[in-house]
Amino acid sequence: GETLVGFLALKPASACLDQLFIQPEAQGRGIGAALLGFARERLPDGLWLGTAARNVGARRFYERHGFRLAE
């Protein structure tokens, strides 16, 4: 469709996935996974990201996709 349901922001110089957002009503449809795949294609040597500890849904999503908690 023509509706924006999510976006991704990368910082290639630091290999950072700076932002990944999917509208709540569009979550669970594979859009986040597709955007994450896009990020990995653009940063094939690896990437890092940060998320708030209290954002349990985001943490679960990233962990399902191979990310691990680091300090």
DSSP file (Angstrom, degrees, kcal/mol; ACC not computed):
  #  RESIDUE AA STRUCTURE BP1 BP2  ACC     N-H-->O    O-->H-N    N-H-->O    O-->H-N    TCO  KAPPA ALPHA  PHI   PSI    X-CA   Y-CA   Z-CA
    1    1 A G              0   0    0      0, 0.0     0, 0.0     0, 0.0     0, 0.0   0.000 360.0 360.0 360.0-166.3    0.0    0.0    0.0
    2    2 A E        +     0   0    0      2,-0.1     2,-0.5     0, 0.0     0, 0.0   0.238 360.0 108.6-105.4   9.7    0.9    3.6    0.3
    3    3 A T        -     0   0    0      2,-0.0     2,-0.5     1,-0.0     0, 0.0  -0.776  67.9-129.5 -98.1 130.4    1.1    3.8    4.1
    4    4 A L        +     0   0    0     -2,-0.5     3,-0.1     1,-0.2    -2,-0.1  -0.647  33.8 167.3 -74.0 121.6    4.4    4.3    5.8
    5    5 A V        -     0   0    0     -2,-0.5    18,-3.5     1,-0.3     2,-0.3   0.492  58.8  -6.3-115.4  -8.1    4.5    1.6    8.5
    6    6 A G  E     -A   22   0A   0     16,-0.3     2,-0.3    25,-0.0    -1,-0.3  -0.988  53.6-153.8-172.0 171.0    8.1    1.7    9.6
    7    7 A F  E     -A   21   0A   0     14,-2.2    14,-2.5    -2,-0.3     2,-0.4  -0.981   6.1-148.5-154.8 164.5   11.6    3.1    9.0
    8    8 A L  E     -A   20   0A   0     -2,-0.3     2,-0.4    12,-0.2    12,-0.2  -0.992   6.2-166.1-135.7 138.6   15.3    2.3    9.5
    9    9 A A  E     -A   19   0A   0     10,-2.7    10,-1.9    -2,-0.4     9,-1.4  -0.993  10.7-172.1-129.1 125.7   18.2    4.6   10.1
   10   10 A L  E     -A   17   0A   0     -2,-0.4     7,-0.2     7,-0.2     3,-0.1  -0.852  21.1-155.6-114.7 150.6   21.8    3.5    9.7
   11   11 A K  E >>> -A   16   0A   0      5,-2.8     5,-2.0    -2,-0.3     3,-1.3  -0.816  16.6-177.0-118.9  86.3   25.1    5.1   10.6
   12   12 A P  G >45S+     0   0    0      0, 0.0     3,-0.9     0, 0.0    -1,-0.1   0.823  74.9  64.1 -58.0 -35.1   27.4    3.3    8.2
   13   13 A A  G 345S+     0   0    0      1,-0.3    -2,-0.0    -3,-0.1    -3,-0.0   0.825 117.7  27.9 -60.6 -30.6   30.6    5.0    9.4
   14   14 A S  G <45S-     0   0    0     -3,-1.3    -1,-0.3     2,-0.1    34,-0.1   0.288 107.6-119.9-111.9   8.5   30.1    3.5   12.9
   15   15 A A  T <<5 +     0   0    0     -3,-0.9    33,-2.2    -4,-0.6     2,-0.5   0.860  61.7 154.2  55.8  39.1   28.3    0.3   11.8
   16   16 A C  E   < -Ab  11  48A   0     -5,-2.0    -5,-2.8    31,-0.2     2,-1.1  -0.846  49.4-147.8-105.7 130.0   25.3    1.4   13.9
   17   17 A L  E     +A   10   0A   0     31,-3.0    33,-0.5    -2,-0.5    -7,-0.2  -0.836  28.6 179.4 -85.6  99.3   21.7    0.5   13.4
   18   18 A D  E     +     0   0A   0     -9,-1.4     2,-0.3    -2,-1.1    -8,-0.2   0.873  56.8   6.3 -78.3 -39.2   20.6    3.8   14.9
   19   19 A Q  E     +A    9   0A   0    -10,-1.9   -10,-2.7    -3,-0.2     2,-0.3  -0.996  50.5 172.9-148.5 140.1   16.8    3.4   14.6
   20   20 A L  E     +A    8   0A   0     -2,-0.3     2,-0.4   -12,-0.2   -12,-0.2  -0.909  18.1 171.3-144.2 116.9   14.3    0.8   13.6
   21   21 A F  E     -A    7   0A   0    -14,-2.5   -14,-2.2    -2,-0.3     2,-0.4  -0.992  13.6-177.4-134.3 134.3   10.7    1.5   14.1
   22   22 A I  E     -A    6   0A   0     -2,-0.4   -16,-0.3   -16,-0.2     5,-0.1  -0.999  38.8-108.1-126.8 130.6    7.5   -0.3   13.1
   23   23 A Q    >>  -     0   0    0    -18,-3.5     3,-2.1    -2,-0.4     4,-0.6  -0.304  32.7-119.9 -53.3 137.2    4.0    1.1   13.8
   24   24 A P  G >4 S+     0   0    0      0, 0.0     3,-1.1     0, 0.0    -1,-0.1   0.860 112.8  54.4 -51.2 -40.4    2.5   -1.1   16.5
   25   25 A E  G 34 S+     0   0    0      1,-0.2    -2,-0.1     3,-0.0   -20,-0.0   0.647 109.8  48.7 -72.2 -11.7   -0.4   -2.1   14.3
   26   26 A A  G X4 S+     0   0    0     -3,-2.1     3,-0.8   -21,-0.2     5,-0.4   0.427  85.9 114.1-103.8  -1.6    2.0   -3.3   11.7
   27   27 A Q  T <<  +     0   0    0     -3,-1.1    -4,-0.0    -4,-0.6     0, 0.0  -0.341  65.4  37.4 -70.4 152.6    4.2   -5.4   14.0
   28   28 A G  T 3  S+     0   0    0     -2,-0.0    -1,-0.2     1,-0.0    -3,-0.0   0.585  87.9  99.0  85.6  11.4    4.4   -9.1   13.6
   29   29 A R  S <  S-     0   0    0     -3,-0.8    -2,-0.1     0, 0.0    -3,-0.0   0.329 100.5-101.5-110.9   5.0    4.2   -9.1    9.8
   30   30 A G  S  > S+     0   0    0     -4,-0.0     4,-2.0     3,-0.0     5,-0.1   0.483  89.1 119.2  89.8   2.4    7.9   -9.5    9.1
   31   31 A I  H  > S+     0   0    0     -5,-0.4     4,-2.5     2,-0.2     5,-0.2   0.927  76.1  47.6 -68.8 -44.8    8.5   -5.9    8.3
   32   32 A G  H  > S+     0   0    0      1,-0.2     4,-2.6     2,-0.2    -1,-0.2   0.909 111.9  50.4 -62.0 -42.0   11.1   -5.4   11.1
   33   33 A A  H  > S+     0   0    0      2,-0.2     4,-2.3     1,-0.2    -1,-0.2   0.889 110.3  50.6 -63.4 -38.9   12.9   -8.6   10.0
   34   34 A A  H  X S+     0   0    0     -4,-2.0     4,-2.1     2,-0.2    -2,-0.2   0.917 111.8  46.7 -65.3 -43.0   13.0   -7.3    6.4
   35   35 A L  H  X S+     0   0    0     -4,-2.5     4,-2.3     2,-0.2    -2,-0.2   0.889 111.4  51.6 -66.2 -38.2   14.4   -4.0    7.5
   36   36 A L  H  X S+     0   0    0     -4,-2.6     4,-2.3     2,-0.2    -2,-0.2   0.900 108.6  51.6 -64.4 -39.7   16.9   -5.7    9.7
   37   37 A G  H  X S+     0   0    0     -4,-2.3     4,-2.0     2,-0.2    -2,-0.2   0.897 108.2  51.8 -61.1 -41.0   17.9   -7.9    6.7
   38   38 A F  H  X S+     0   0    0     -4,-2.1     4,-1.9     2,-0.2    -2,-0.2   0.919 109.0  50.6 -59.9 -45.1   18.4   -4.7    4.7
   39   39 A A  H  X S+     0   0    0     -4,-2.3     4,-1.8     1,-0.2    -2,-0.2   0.908 109.3  50.5 -60.9 -43.0   20.6   -3.3    7.4
   40   40 A R  H  < S+     0   0    0     -4,-2.3     6,-0.2     1,-0.2    -1,-0.2   0.850 108.2  53.0 -66.6 -33.7   22.7   -6.5    7.4
   41   41 A E  H  < S+     0   0    0     -4,-2.0    -1,-0.2     1,-0.2    -2,-0.2   0.896 112.5  44.6 -64.8 -39.7   23.1   -6.3    3.6
   42   42 A R  H  < S+     0   0    0     -4,-1.9    -2,-0.2     1,-0.3    -1,-0.2   0.760 122.9  36.7 -76.6 -25.7   24.4   -2.7    3.9
   43   43 A L    ><  +     0   0    0     -4,-1.8     3,-1.9    -5,-0.2    -1,-0.3  -0.583  69.8 163.7-124.8  68.0   26.7   -3.5    6.8
   44   44 A P  T 3  S+     0   0    0      0, 0.0    -1,-0.1     0, 0.0     3,-0.1   0.665  70.2  63.1 -66.6 -16.9   28.0   -7.0    6.0
   45   45 A D  T 3  S-     0   0    0      1,-0.3     2,-0.1    -3,-0.1    -5,-0.1   0.419 121.1 -85.2 -86.2   3.0   30.9   -6.8    8.4
   46   46 A G    <   -     0   0    0     -3,-1.9    -1,-0.3    -6,-0.2     2,-0.3  -0.323  41.3-137.5 114.6 163.0   28.4   -6.6   11.3
   47   47 A L        -     0   0    0     -2,-0.1     2,-0.3    -3,-0.1   -31,-0.2  -0.960   4.6-148.1-150.7 165.0   26.5   -3.9   13.1
   48   48 A W  B     +b   16   0A   0    -33,-2.2   -31,-3.0    -2,-0.3     2,-0.3  -0.891  13.7 179.9-133.1 164.4   25.6   -2.9   16.6
   49   49 A L        -     0   0    0     -2,-0.3     2,-0.4   -33,-0.2   -31,-0.1  -0.969  16.5-138.2-155.6 166.6   22.6   -1.2   18.2
   50   50 A G        +     0   0    0    -33,-0.5     2,-0.3    -2,-0.3    -2,-0.0  -0.972  18.8 175.0-129.5 148.6   21.3    0.0   21.5
   51   51 A T        -     0   0    0     -2,-0.4     2,-0.1     8,-0.0    -2,-0.0  -0.985  40.4 -90.0-147.5 154.9   17.8   -0.2   23.0
   52   52 A A    >   -     0   0    0     -2,-0.3     3,-1.7     1,-0.1     7,-0.2  -0.390  30.6-129.5 -66.0 139.2   16.4    0.7   26.4
   53   53 A A  T 3  S+     0   0    0      1,-0.3    -1,-0.1    -2,-0.1     6,-0.1   0.826 109.3  56.2 -57.9 -32.5   16.5   -2.1   28.9
   54   54 A R  T 3  S+     0   0    0      1,-0.2     2,-1.8     2,-0.1    -1,-0.3   0.582  81.7  91.2 -78.8  -8.8   12.8   -1.5   29.6
   55   55 A N    <>  +     0   0    0     -3,-1.7     4,-2.3     1,-0.2     3,-0.2  -0.538  51.7 166.7 -86.5  73.8   11.9   -2.1   25.9
   56   56 A V  H  >  +     0   0    0     -2,-1.8     4,-2.5     1,-0.2    -1,-0.2   0.852  68.9  55.5 -61.2 -39.7   11.3   -5.8   26.4
   57   57 A G  H  > S+     0   0    0     -3,-0.2     4,-2.2     1,-0.2    -1,-0.2   0.922 110.3  45.2 -61.5 -44.8    9.6   -6.2   23.0
   58   58 A A  H  > S+     0   0    0      2,-0.2     4,-2.7     1,-0.2     5,-0.2   0.912 111.8  52.5 -65.6 -41.9   12.5   -4.8   21.1
   59   59 A R  H  X S+     0   0    0     -4,-2.3     4,-2.4     1,-0.2    -2,-0.2   0.918 110.3  48.0 -60.9 -42.9   15.0   -6.8   23.1
   60   60 A R  H  X S+     0   0    0     -4,-2.5     4,-2.5     2,-0.2    -1,-0.2   0.922 111.0  51.7 -62.8 -43.7   13.2  -10.0   22.3
   61   61 A F  H  X S+     0   0    0     -4,-2.2     4,-1.0     1,-0.2    -2,-0.2   0.948 112.8  43.8 -57.6 -51.1   13.0   -9.1   18.6
   62   62 A Y  H  <>S+     0   0    0     -4,-2.7     5,-2.5     1,-0.2     3,-0.4   0.890 112.6  52.1 -65.9 -38.8   16.8   -8.4   18.4
   63   63 A E  H ><5S+     0   0    0     -4,-2.4     3,-1.6    -5,-0.2    -1,-0.2   0.893 105.9  54.8 -64.2 -38.7   17.6  -11.5   20.4
   64   64 A R  H 3<5S+     0   0    0     -4,-2.5    -1,-0.2     1,-0.3    -2,-0.2   0.770 107.7  52.5 -62.1 -24.8   15.5  -13.7   18.1
   65   65 A H  T 3<5S-     0   0    0     -4,-1.0    -1,-0.3    -3,-0.4    -2,-0.2   0.100 130.4 -90.8-102.9  21.6   17.5  -12.2   15.2
   66   66 A G  T < 5S+     0   0    0     -3,-1.6    -3,-0.2     1,-0.3     2,-0.2   0.419  79.6 135.5  94.9  -1.1   20.9  -13.1   16.8
   67   67 A F      < -     0   0    0     -5,-2.5     2,-0.3    -6,-0.1    -1,-0.3  -0.529  36.7-155.3 -80.8 150.5   21.8  -10.1   18.8
   68   68 A R        -     0   0    0     -2,-0.2     2,-0.2     0, 0.0    -5,-0.0  -0.933  23.8 -98.9-126.8 149.1   23.2  -10.5   22.3
   69   69 A L        +     0   0    0     -2,-0.3     2,-0.3     2,-0.0   -10,-0.0  -0.432  45.1 172.6 -66.8 133.7   23.2   -8.3   25.3
   70   70 A A              0   0    0     -2,-0.2    -1,-0.0     1,-0.0     0, 0.0  -0.940 360.0 360.0-136.8 159.3   26.5   -6.4   25.8
   71   71 A E              0   0    0     -2,-0.3    -2,-0.0     0, 0.0    -1,-0.0   0.456 360.0 360.0 -93.1 360.0   27.4   -3.7   28.3
